Amino acid sequence: MRRYGAAAALLLALFAARGEVPHAHGVARLDVAIEGRRVSMELAAPLEDVLGFERRPANDKERTAFEAASSYLKSGRGLVPGAAANCRVADGAVAIEQRGPGHFELVARLAYDCKEPHELKEIDAALLGQYKRLKRLDVRVVGPKGQAAARATPAKSTFPL
């Protein structure tokens, strides 16, 4: 994955500042960094809530489920910036990371390039409709307007920036 620049540094600073956040089923976390035309995001969700099991894939069916989730998230369909900003996925990577004994998370790192960044007002967490076990997305944003926090749910999946 290519380098994100300063936006990635902000995102990494957010993640480092968070420290070890307790692993809670039904709750995913999203860090968003906005700099110029670039929007960088890091999503961390309990693996069980996305794939239905909490361990590294052990067979073809489980590997296929991981690949499907990975493709979905890297396509940009799971986290959708407002259409007026005209954003496109520039980079994406998805991995499984262990967060303590027996606790695994799906971690997606995405970067979007936006042609109209001044129009970037919101993001739709469509993944909350895709993965029914996810009940909440806790969001932290760093950008030109400063820092903010938001929460998205299946009933209200769009959050402001």
C-alpha positions in Angstrom: 0.0 0.0 0.0 1.5 3.4 -0.9 2.3 6.0 1.7 -0.5 8.2 2.9 1.6 11.2 4.0 0.5 13.5 6.8 -3.1 12.2 6.8 -1.7 8.7 7.7 0.4 10.2 10.4 -2.7 11.8 11.9 -4.5 8.5 11.7 -1.7 6.6 13.3 -1.5 9.2 16.0 -5.2 8.7 16.7 -4.8 5.0 16.9 -1.7 5.2 19.1 -3.5 7.6 21.4 -6.4 5.2 21.7 -4.1 2.6 23.2 -5.5 -0.9 23.8 -9.3 -0.4 23.5 -11.3 -3.3 25.0 -12.6 -5.7 22.4 -16.4 -5.5 22.5 -18.7 -7.6 20.3 -21.2 -5.6 18.3 -19.0 -2.5 18.4 -16.5 -1.4 15.6 -14.2 1.5 15.7 -13.3 3.9 12.9 -10.6 6.6 12.8 -10.8 9.1 10.0 -8.1 11.6 9.0 -8.8 14.3 6.4 -6.0 16.3 4.8 -6.5 18.2 1.6 -8.0 15.8 -1.0 -7.0 12.7 1.0 -9.3 10.9 3.5 -7.6 8.0 5.4 -9.6 5.6 7.4 -8.9 2.7 9.7 -11.7 0.4 10.7 -11.4 -2.3 13.5 -14.3 -4.7 14.0 -14.5 -7.9 16.0 -13.9 -10.7 13.5 -16.9 -12.7 14.8 -19.2 -9.8 14.0 -18.0 -9.7 10.4 -17.2 -13.3 9.5 -19.1 -15.3 12.1 -16.1 -16.8 13.8 -13.2 -15.4 15.9 -10.0 -17.0 14.7 -7.9 -17.0 11.6 -9.8 -18.7 8.7 -9.3 -22.5 9.1 -10.9 -23.8 5.9 -11.9 -22.9 2.3 -15.4 -21.6 3.4 -13.9 -19.3 6.0 -11.1 -18.1 3.7 -13.8 -17.3 1.1 -15.8 -15.4 3.7 -12.7 -13.3 4.6 -11.9 -12.6 0.9 -15.5 -11.5 0.4 -15.4 -9.1 3.3 -12.0 -7.9 2.2 -13.2 -7.2 -1.3 -16.3 -5.5 0.0 -14.4 -3.1 2.3 -11.6 -2.4 -0.2 -14.2 -1.5 -2.9 -15.3 1.5 -0.8 -18.9 0.2 -0.5 -18.7 -0.3 3.3 -17.6 3.3 4.1 -19.0 5.8 1.6 -18.1 9.5 1.6 -20.9 11.8 0.6 -21.4 11.8 -3.2 -20.9 15.6 -3.6 -17.2 15.2 -2.6 -16.6 12.9 -5.6 -14.3 10.5 -3.7 -12.7 7.4 -5.1 -10.8 4.6 -3.3 -7.1 5.2 -3.9 -5.7 2.4 -1.6 -7.0 -0.4 0.6 -5.8 -3.2 2.7 -7.6 -5.6 5.0 -6.0 -7.9 7.6 -6.9 -10.0 10.6 -5.2 -8.9 13.8 -5.1 -10.5 17.2 -6.2 -8.3 20.1 -5.5 -10.4 23.1 -6.0 -14.1 23.8 -8.9 -15.5 21.6 -9.8 -12.0 20.3 -9.4 -11.2 16.6 -10.4 -8.2 14.6 -10.8 -7.4 11.0 -8.8 -4.3 10.3 -9.3 -2.3 7.1 -7.1 0.6 6.1 -8.5 2.7 3.3 -7.5 5.9 1.5 -9.8 8.0 -0.6 -8.9 10.8 -3.0 -11.7 13.4 -3.3 -12.0 15.8 -6.2 -14.3 18.2 -4.2 -12.9 17.9 -0.7 -14.7 21.0 0.5 -18.0 19.1 -0.2 -17.0 16.3 2.2 -19.7 16.6 4.9 -20.5 13.0 5.9 -19.7 9.3 5.5 -22.2 6.5 5.3 -21.2 3.4 7.3 -23.1 1.1 4.9 -21.2 -1.8 6.5 -23.6 -1.7 9.4 -26.4 -2.9 7.0 -24.1 -5.5 5.5 -22.9 -7.0 8.8 -25.9 -7.5 11.0 -23.9 -8.4 14.1 -22.4 -4.9 14.2 -24.7 -2.7 16.3 -22.5 0.4 16.6 -19.6 2.2 15.0 -17.6 4.6 17.2 -15.9 7.2 15.0 -13.1 9.7 15.7 -12.2 12.3 13.1 -9.2 14.6 12.7 -9.3 17.1 9.9 -9.3 20.8 8.9 -12.1 21.5 11.4 -10.2 19.9 14.3 -11.1 16.7 16.2 -14.6 15.3 16.5 -16.3 12.1 17.6 -19.5 10.5 16.2 -21.5 7.3 16.5 -23.3 5.4 13.7 -25.8 2.6 14.1 -27.8 0.5 11.7 -30.8 2.9 12.1 -28.5 6.0 11.5 -25.5 4.9 9.5 -24.5 8.3 8.2 -22.3 10.5 10.4 -21.1 14.1 10.0 -17.5 15.1 9.5 
